[in-house]
């Protein structure tokens, strides 16, 4: 599978994983700082997966928007008739948690501008519609090979001292780095029963390793949790097959050894491998057809050049045919 196909596999898996509200809610509880988490209404989230990455940025990122509300400052005071006390009216401000999915391992400053572009686009929309500006929390989900090395603050792009920097536009994004994420961390305890999310994070964390320990760990998790949802298991297995250089027989052995699912899983995987093999065969056939067509065209050009009395060496250079092939065409011309 080519690099472009693998990127698509990562993007598709990310979108699938984060289009489920339960997965997103679990993820936010382990990725957001506690002081922020306590101000967000996690029970009332909705997922907007329509994609807000601009056309110029689509080669770099995928994105998900989590719609929720966040606690605002107290509004006008009102009388509590029962208690005879005054209390502030709590406001709920619309909020977007904008999650960018990034899996390149090199420094890419485009991410600053994509985050800024989304924020500006949404605030401009709120302003035009006469609405209160929404709160936007940018979060970068990273699972590349190397360490994340970009600063978390936008104004780090400007090489100025602090006296000047304080007057510049700035924002800070949150970062979830799968390289730094630890399944055994205590803060994951409350969401470990979300097998789909935990499996997805484990697979993305280990996707670049050459061994299959990450896959074995996921299978062990399924066994331990009694995970039998064939539809989700097949989805996760497809991601494994698409993104890892793992032999079919080895994966089959591991599935049988860990007693993962039933016969339907193996049949579905078998059909997938068959279809992939068929597609590869079709592509190979198309390529051979192209090559054959190009060869025939080259021979036709060589024939015309020979009729016009051009030099064999020149014909070889122009057509890409060997001098031996051109001489063979010349012999056939003499016989005809």
N, C-alpha and C positions, 0 to 999 in steps of 0.2 A: 504494500500500500504506500502511495506517495505521500509526501509531506502535507500537500493540500488536503488529501483525503483524511489523513490522521487529524489535522486541525479541525476538519468538519466533524469527525467522530467525537472529538473533545467538546466542541461547541454544542453539538446535538445532545450529548449526554448531560452537559451542564444545564441546558435548557430543560431537559426532561426532569432532572433531579430537582431543579428549583422552580418548577411549575406546580409543584405540589405544596399546598399550604402547610401541611404538617411538617414536611421537610424544612421549609423556610423558617417556620417558627422555631423548630429545634436548632437550626443553624444559628439563628440570631441570638439565642440564649447562650451559645458558646462563643460567639464572635464579637458581640457588642460589649463595651465596658459597662460595668454594673451601674454607674451613675447615669448612663444614658438609657440602659435597659429599663430601669425602674420608671422612666417617664414615658415609655412607649406602650401603646395599647396593642399587645401582641395577639389578643383574642379576636381582634377585629381587622386583621390584615386581609388584603386581597393582592393577587399577583397580576401584574401587567407584563406579559411576555411578548408584546408586539414588537419590541426592539426600537431603541432610540439612537442607536449608533448611526452616525452620519455615513453616507455612501463612501466618503473618502477614508473613513476609519474602519469600515467593515472587514478589511483584510487584517485588522489588528485585534479587534475585540468582539465579544458578545456581551449582551447586557440583559438584566432583569430589573424591573421596578417593583418594589414592595410598597403598596399603598397602605397607610395606617394613619393614626392620629397621635399627637404628642401633647402632653400637658403644657398649657400656656400659663401666663401670669393671671392672677385673679382679676375678675372684672368688677362691675359695680356691686356694691353690697346690697343684700336683700334681707328682709325680716324673716326669721324662722318663727312662725306663729306658735308652734308647740313649745319650743324652748325659750322663746322670748329673747333670742340672741341674734346678733347680726353676724353674717358670715359672707365671705367672698364667693362669688360665683366662678367656679372653675371653667376655664375655656379649653376647648379641644381644638388644636390647630392641625389642619391637614399636613401630612408629612409623607415624603417619598424617601425610601431607602434605595438609593440607586447603586446596584451591584454590577460592577464591570468584571468580566472574566478575562484574565490575562495569563497566557501560558508560554510566552517567550522568555528566554533566559537573559537577554541582553537589555541594556538600558534603553528605554523608549519613552521619550518625553511627550509623545502624542497623547499619553494617558491624561496628562494635566489638562490638555485642551478639550479632550472628549468630555471629561467631567465638568469642566467649566461651561462647555457648550450646552450640555444638558441643563445645568442650573440656570443659565441665562434664558434658554428657550422656555423653561417652565415658569420662571418668574415673569417673563414678558407676557406669557399667556394669562397668568393670574392678573397682571396689571391691566391688560386689555379688557378682561371680563369683569373688572371692578371687584375682584376677590382679594381676600387677605393673602399675602405671600405665603406659600407653603414652606415648611421646613424641609430642607434637602440634606440628607446624610449620605455622602459618597463612601462607598466601600469597595476596595479592590480585592478580588478573589484571585490569588496567584498560585499556580502549581507548576512553575517552570523548573528547569534543572538546577539553576544556580541560586545563590542568595539574592534576595530583593535589595537593590542598592540605591534606589531613588529616594530622595527626601520625601517626607509625607506632606510637606508644605509647599504650596504653589509659589510663594515669593522667594523660594530658594533658587529659582531660575535667574534671579537678578543678582549680579555680582556687586552688591553695594553693602555698606556697613549698616549697623543697626539703627543709626540716627536717621538714615534715609529709608531703610526697610519698613519702619513703622508706618510710613505714609502710603505704602504700596498695597494694592489689592491682594488679599490672601484668603486661602481656605486650607483646611487640613482634611485629608481623607483617612479612613480606617483601612487597615490591611489585615487580611486573613491569608497567611502563607502556609500552604500544606506542608512545606518542608519543616516548618516550626511546630506544626500541630501534632500533638501526642494523644493517641487514642486512650492511653492509660491515665491521662490527666484527670484529676478529681473533678474539674468543672464539667467534664463530659458525663459524669455519673447519671445525671437526671435524664439524659437523652440517649443513653446506650441501647434502650429498647427500640429506638427508631433504626431498625436494621438497614433499611434502604439508604438512609443518610450516612450512617456509619460506614457501610460498605462502599458507598460512592466516594467518600472522603479518603478511605484507606486505599482504594484503587487509584485515585488521582494522585495521592501522595507517593505511591510506589510505581507509577506508570513508567518512569524512565530507568528503573533498575533492571539489570540484565537477568537477574534470577527471578524465580516465581514465588518467593517467600511472601510477597504482598498478596498474591492470589490465594496461597495456602492459608494465610491469616484470615482472609475474608471467608473462605470455606469453613474454617474452624468457628468463626463467629456464627455462621448460619447453623452449624451443627449444635452449638451451645444454646442458641436462642430458639431452636426448633423451627427455623425459617423454612416454610414450605410453599410460599407464594410463587407458583411456577411462572406467572407472567413477569413478576419483578426479577426473579432469578434469571430468566432468559434475557431480559433487558440488560442485566449486569454482565452476563456471559458474553453477549454480543459486544459490549464495550471492551471486555478483556480480549476477545478475538480480534477486534478492529485495531487495537492500539498496542498490542504486544506481539513480539516475534516468538510465539509459543507453538510448538508442534501439536497438531491435532491429537495424535496418539497420547502425548503426555497429558494434555488437558482432559482427555477421556479417562485416562487412568486415575487422575486426581479426582475427577467427579465421582467415579465409582468407589475409589478408596474412602472419600469423605461422605459417601452416601448422599449426594446432592440430588434431590428431586427424584422423579420417576422416569419411565421410558419416554414420556412425551418431550422431556427436555432434550434427551439425546436425539430424538427424531427431528425436533425443531433445529437443533444445532447442525445435524446432518444435512437437512434441507438447505440451511444457510451456506454451509461449505460447498454444497453441490452447485448452488446458484452462483456463488463467487467464482468457482472453478469454471463454470459455463461462461460467465462474463469475461473472465480472463482469456478463455479460448476464443471468444468472439472478437475481443480486442486484438488478440494475436493474429487472427484470421484477417481482420481489417488491415492491420499493419502489413501483412504479407501481400495482401491485394494491392495496397498502395505501392509497395516496393516493386511488385510485378509490373504494375502500370507504368511506374517511373522507368523501369528497365526497358520496357517496350518502346517508350517515347525516346529514350536515349539511343536505342538501336535505329529508330526511324530517322532521327537527326543525323546519326553517323552515316547512314545509307545515302541521304541527300547530299551530305558533304563530300562523300566519296565520288558520287556522280559528277560533282562539280570539280573533281580533281584535287581536292585539298589533301594536305599531308597527314599521314596516319598519326604521327605524334601530336599534331595540333588537334585532330579530331578527338584523340584520347583525353587531352587536357580539357577540352570544351565539354564533352559528354560525360566524363567520369568513368568511361569504359576503359578497360585495359587495352594496350596496343594489340595484344593477342586476340581479344574479342573483336576489335576493329578489323584486323587482318582476316578473321573468319567471315565477317560480313562482306569483306571485299572479295573473298574467294567465291561466296555464294552469288554475288553480283555477276562475276565473270561467267559462272555456269548458266545463269538465267538469260 
